[in-house]
Structures are given as structure tokens and as C-alpha cells.
């Protein structure tokens, strides 16, 4: 017989609050067109993006995270000292160590909360939400802050016609805490590493060591380029449209609901055409509110779902208690989908 005491957590977990931060600078497509041969009409038709936000020098990964998480904590009606863990999903914090989550936990005013980063690309928020739910139910933390944050403008090649217009910056956060009833469904998640090269960083950091400089990419002026995110657009599009709709349906099935039971659909904001295709494939009723935050925010990777959630609630397009399907997918290739009750 085991001598270990059983864990004593909450029977269920739920999202209690949400917050977001968008950088002050709004960048229209015209700015992107200064470096690539394209048009505003082409960008809008291919992606649905009209504007995006780019962070300034003071709008760091940590600063944006603190702003978003602070709003989520206030929205949840708790004190920062009650936070037991801070989970940050990002691919644009450039220090290998320490995790940026530790700095964020301190600046939020938590009482030595557990803090760590995860790297799961555009599925990162779903991964973090799943971890947070487990901590609350298991009892290792009563309240968990989950943050998706990116400064993808730092990883954008403005001369790459295929990706220059896609990415934006921002932070979105939620507080996950105890619930008396199910409010975060089972997660359907996974990875397809055989497709890992379809979305990737152009150059690995170790190539910048002395001796490897001759192999580094150069810009038109002969200067060494910083690493950027590149992708095989058509391959990613096909995967997202055909495979992620299946994952979304699996998440609905796992939660025991049908499309008719949904109030809101919040997919990763990767591409408007992908969103519209998923809505059609899932046969969502017209009354279901669909997040299309990409139009003015761009693709913010791990931040896109909580930012879209925050905006829908702020504008009244969604309301507290609504049932929402959320799904993230991207580099890896990785994915995560679940059904939640909105805070």
C-alpha cells in the first residue's frame, strides 16, 4: 500500500478572468509593402489582415505579459499573492535562461509562485491551459496564470513576401482556478514532427558563433540577417484546413457537445481563409460567434486565442458563461483544442 497521501485539489477548473495587451503602434499593410512586391488587396485576400500591432522598445515580452496578466488577475477578482503558478508560452524571449516567467511572476507580485516557460508555438496557449487545469485539479496550485505572449516583429523577415505581412505582437492571459462544475473540457492535442520543417526559424542560434558567419543569410545591403520565421504556406494551409477541423470535432466529441451547443468559436488567428474553412467544415450554426481578430491584430502565435477571447468579451460579442471551442495549431507541427466556459 502506498504511503503517499492523495492530492487534494478542486474537482474541476475554469477560466476566471482574461486580459490582453496590444502594443500602441498600429501598422497598416502599406508599411509592409515598402519592402515587398505585393498589394494591400493581395494581403487582405490571402490572409484577411488589414493592420497589426508592433511593439516598441519598452513593450518587452515581460512588460506586455505583466500588463495582460494584471488585467486577468483583476478580472478574476483575486490578489496576485494567491497565484500559485505562472505559465508563459512564447517563442520570442531570446534568453535561453532564465525563463521569462520568473521575472513576470515577481513583477506581478506573486508570493514566490512556480514559474516556467513552454515552447509550443501557436498551440502554446492550449498547452498552458491544459497544464493549468491539471495543477488546479491536482492541488499543486489554487490559481494559475497562463500567458501567451509574442514579439514576432523581431522574428519577421520584412523582405519575405510569403510571411512579412503575417505577424504581430501582443500578450493575452487568463487566470485558471477552482470550479464546482466542469468548465474546461478534455484536451485533444498532439504533434506531427514529420512536418516540423514546414514552419521553422530560418537559422539556428548556434550558427552565429564565430566561424559560421559565412553561412549566414544576408540582406540586400550585405548585412547579416537576424533569424526569422519562415513557412511553406500551401503545406501549412492544407494541414490546417483539413486536419485541424478533425481535431476540433474531436474536442467537441470529448466534451460531449455538438456544434449546435456552441456559442463561440475561437480558433488560432493564423489566416482568415483557414478560419472560414473550419467554420464551414464543422457546420457551425450562423448564430455562433466566430473570432476574427486577425483582421486588426495579425498572427500573434501563442497570444492569439486569449487576445481574441478578451476582445470578444470586451465588445459584448461573447458573454460570460458562453460555451466556446478553442483550438491552436502551428510550428512543430503541434495542436491543442478544448471546449471552455467563458469567464
C-alpha positions in Angstrom: 0.0 0.0 0.0 1.3 3.4 -0.9 2.4 5.7 1.9 1.8 8.8 -0.3 -1.2 11.0 0.6 -3.6 11.6 -2.2 -3.7 15.1 -3.8 -6.4 17.5 -2.7 -7.3 19.9 -5.4 -10.6 21.2 -6.8 -12.9 18.7 -8.6 -12.9 20.9 -11.7 -11.2 24.0 -13.1 -12.4 27.0 -15.0 -11.1 30.3 -16.6 -11.9 33.0 -14.1 -10.5 36.1 -15.8 -9.0 37.2 -19.0 -6.7 40.1 -20.0 -4.9 41.4 -23.1 -2.3 43.9 -24.2 -1.8 45.2 -27.7 1.2 47.5 -28.5 0.4 51.1 -29.1 1.8 51.1 -32.7 -0.7 50.1 -35.3 1.0 49.0 -38.6 -1.1 49.0 -41.8 -0.4 46.9 -44.8 1.1 50.0 -46.6 4.1 49.8 -44.3 4.7 46.1 -45.2 4.5 47.0 -48.9 7.6 49.2 -48.6 9.8 46.1 -48.6 7.9 43.5 -50.7 6.3 43.4 -54.2 2.7 43.0 -53.3 -0.5 44.9 -52.7 -3.0 45.7 -50.0 -5.7 43.8 -51.9 -3.5 40.7 -52.2 -2.6 40.7 -48.5 -6.2 41.1 -47.5 -7.5 38.4 -49.8 -4.8 35.9 -48.8 -4.8 36.4 -45.1 -7.6 38.8 -44.1 -5.1 41.1 -42.3 -5.5 44.9 -42.6 -3.4 46.0 -39.7 -1.2 44.6 -36.9 0.4 45.9 -33.7 4.2 46.1 -33.4 5.9 46.5 -30.0 8.1 49.5 -29.2 11.4 49.3 -27.3 9.7 49.4 -23.9 7.0 46.9 -24.8 9.0 43.9 -24.0 7.8 40.3 -23.7 7.9 40.7 -19.9 6.2 44.2 -19.9 3.4 43.1 -22.2 2.9 39.9 -20.1 2.6 41.8 -16.9 0.0 44.2 -18.4 -2.1 41.4 -19.7 -1.8 39.1 -16.7 -2.5 42.0 -14.3 -5.8 42.6 -16.1 -6.7 38.9 -16.0 -6.0 38.8 -12.2 -8.2 41.8 -11.6 -10.9 40.3 -13.9 -10.8 37.1 -11.8 -11.3 39.1 -8.6 -8.3 37.7 -6.8 -5.0 39.0 -5.4 -1.6 38.3 -7.1 -0.4 36.7 -3.9 -3.0 33.9 -4.5 -1.3 32.9 -7.7 0.4 29.5 -7.3 2.0 29.2 -10.8 2.7 31.3 -13.8 2.9 29.6 -17.2 4.2 31.6 -20.2 4.1 30.4 -23.8 6.4 32.2 -26.1 8.9 31.7 -28.9 10.2 35.3 -28.8 12.0 35.5 -25.5 15.6 35.4 -26.7 17.4 34.5 -23.4 17.9 30.7 -23.2 17.8 31.0 -19.4 16.3 32.0 -17.0 12.7 31.6 -18.0 10.9 34.9 -18.5 8.0 33.6 -16.4 10.1 34.0 -13.3 10.6 37.7 -13.9 6.9 38.1 -14.7 5.8 36.2 -11.6 7.9 38.6 -9.5 6.7 41.8 -11.2 3.0 40.6 -10.8 3.6 40.5 -7.0 3.0 36.8 -6.6 4.4 35.1 -3.4 7.2 33.0 -5.0 4.8 31.3 -7.4 6.1 28.4 -9.5 7.0 29.9 -12.9 8.2 28.4 -16.2 8.1 28.9 -20.0 6.8 26.5 -22.6 7.6 26.5 -26.4 4.6 25.1 -28.3 4.2 27.8 -31.0 0.7 28.8 -31.9 -0.7 25.9 -29.8 1.1 27.2 -26.7 -2.0 28.7 -25.1 -3.9 25.4 -25.3 -0.9 23.6 -23.8 -0.6 26.1 -21.0 -4.3 25.9 -20.3 -4.2 22.1 -20.1 -1.2 22.3 -17.6 -3.1 24.9 -15.5 -6.2 22.8 -15.3 -4.1 19.8 -14.2 -2.4 21.9 -11.4 -5.7 23.2 -10.1 -7.4 19.8 -10.1 -4.3 18.0 -8.7 -3.9 20.7 -6.0 -0.4 22.0 -6.7 -1.8 25.5 -7.3 -5.2 27.0 -6.5 -4.9 29.7 -9.1 -2.7 29.7 -12.2 -1.9 32.5 -14.7 -1.5 31.3 -18.3 0.1 33.8 -20.6 0.6 33.7 -24.4 3.0 36.5 -25.5 5.0 37.3 -28.6 7.1 39.9 -30.2 7.0 38.3 -33.6 8.1 41.6 -35.3 11.5 40.6 -34.0 11.3 37.4 -36.0 9.8 38.7 -39.2 11.8 39.0 -42.4 10.3 42.1 -44.0 11.8 41.1 -47.3 10.0 37.7 -47.4 6.9 38.1 -49.5 5.3 35.0 -48.0 5.5 35.9 -44.4 6.3 39.7 -44.0 2.6 40.6 -43.6 1.5 37.9 -41.2 2.9 38.6 -37.8 2.0 40.9 -34.9 2.9 41.4 -31.3 0.9 41.3 -28.1 0.1 39.4 -24.9 -3.1 37.6 -23.7 -3.6 36.0 -20.3 -6.1 34.0 -18.3 -6.5 33.0 -14.7 -7.5 29.4 -14.1 -8.9 28.4 -10.8 -11.2 26.0 -8.9 -14.7 25.2 -10.2 -17.7 23.2 -8.8 -18.6 22.1 -12.3 -16.8 21.1 -15.5 -15.7 24.3 -17.3 -12.6 23.2 -19.2 -13.2 20.1 -21.3 -10.7 17.3 -22.2 -7.8 18.5 -24.4 -7.2 16.9 -27.8 -3.6 17.6 -28.5 -0.6 16.2 -30.3 2.2 16.7 -32.7 3.3 15.8 -36.2 7.0 16.1 -36.1 7.4 14.7 -39.6 6.1 18.1 -40.8 8.4 20.1 -38.5 10.2 21.8 -41.3 7.0 23.5 -42.7 7.3 26.2 -40.1 10.7 27.0 -38.7 13.3 29.5 -37.7 15.5 30.3 -40.7 18.8 30.0 -38.9 19.6 28.3 -35.6 21.3 30.4 -32.9 24.4 28.3 -32.9 25.1 29.3 -36.5 26.0 32.8 -35.2 29.1 31.5 -33.4 32.4 32.7 -34.8 33.4 30.6 -37.8 29.9 30.1 -39.1 29.3 33.6 -40.2 30.0 32.8 -43.9 26.9 30.6 -43.9 24.5 33.2 -42.5 21.8 34.8 -44.7 22.4 38.4 -45.8 20.1 41.2 -46.7 20.3 43.3 -49.9 22.9 45.5 -48.4 25.2 42.6 -47.4 24.3 42.8 -43.7 23.8 39.6 -41.7 20.1 38.9 -41.2 18.6 38.1 -37.8 16.8 34.8 -37.7 13.2 34.9 -38.9 10.2 32.6 -39.0 9.6 31.0 -42.4 6.9 28.6 -43.6 5.7 26.5 -46.5 2.5 28.4 -46.9 0.5 25.9 -49.0 1.5 22.9 -47.0 0.6 24.6 -43.7 -2.7 25.8 -45.2 -3.7 22.4 -46.3 -2.8 20.8 -43.0 -4.7 23.4 -41.0 -7.8 23.3 -43.1 -8.2 19.6 -43.5 -6.6 18.2 -40.3 -7.5 20.8 -37.7 -11.2 20.7 -38.4 -10.9 17.0 -37.4 -9.2 17.9 -34.2 -11.8 20.5 -33.4 -14.6 17.9 -33.9 -12.7 15.5 -31.6 -12.6 18.2 -28.9 -16.3 18.7 -29.2 -16.9 14.9 -29.0 -14.6 14.7 -26.0 -16.6 17.4 -24.2 -19.8 15.7 -25.1 -21.3 18.5 -27.1 -22.3 19.2 -30.7 -21.8 22.3 -32.9 -25.3 23.2 -32.0 -24.3 23.5 -28.4 -21.6 26.1 -29.1 -21.9 29.8 -28.6 -18.4 30.9 -29.6 -15.6 29.6 -31.8 -12.1 30.9 -31.0 -9.5 29.4 -33.4 -5.9 30.4 -33.6 -5.7 33.6 -35.7 -3.5 32.4 -38.4 -5.4 33.2 -41.6 -9.0 34.3 -42.3 -9.4 31.7 -45.0 -8.4 28.9 -42.6 -10.9 30.2 -40.1 -13.7 30.4 -42.6 -12.9 26.9 -44.0 -13.0 25.4 -40.5 -16.4 27.1 -39.8 -17.8 25.5 -43.0 -16.3 22.1 -42.3 -17.6 22.0 -38.8 -21.0 23.2 -40.0 -21.3 25.7 -37.2 -24.7 27.4 -36.9 -24.8 31.0 -38.1 -25.6 32.2 -34.6 -22.2 31.0 -33.3 -19.8 34.0 -32.8 -16.5 33.4 -34.6 -13.3 35.2 -33.6 -11.8 37.1 -36.5 -9.3 39.2 -34.5 -6.7 38.5 -37.1 -8.1 41.4 -39.2 -6.6 44.1 -36.9 -4.1 42.1 -34.8 -2.4 39.8 -37.3 -1.0 36.4 -36.3 0.4 36.7 -32.7 1.0 32.9 -32.3 0.5 31.9 -28.6 -1.2 35.2 -27.8 -3.8 35.0 -30.5 -6.5 32.9 -28.7 -6.5 34.8 -25.3 -6.3 38.2 -27.2 -9.3 37.2 -29.4 -11.2 35.9 -26.3 -10.6 39.2 -24.4 -11.8 41.3 -27.4 -15.0 39.2 -27.9 -15.9 39.7 -24.2 -15.0 43.4 -24.1 -17.1 44.2 -27.2 -20.0 42.1 -26.0 -19.9 39.7 -29.0 -19.4 37.0 -26.4 -20.6 36.9 -22.8 -19.8 35.3 -19.5 -21.0 31.7 -19.4 -20.9 31.1 -23.1 -19.6 27.8 -24.3 -16.5 28.2 -26.6 -14.4 25.9 -28.7 -10.8 27.0 -28.8 -8.1 25.5 -31.0 -4.4 26.4 -31.6 -2.1 24.9 -34.2 1.3 25.7 -35.6 5.1 25.2 -35.6 6.1 21.6 -34.7 3.6 20.9 -36.1 1.6 20.9 -32.8 -2.1 21.4 -31.9 -4.4 21.6 -28.9 -8.2 22.0 -28.8 -10.7 22.1 -26.0 -14.1 23.4 -25.0 -14.3 26.0 -22.2 -16.9 28.1 -20.4 -16.0 31.8 -20.9 -15.3 33.8 -17.7 
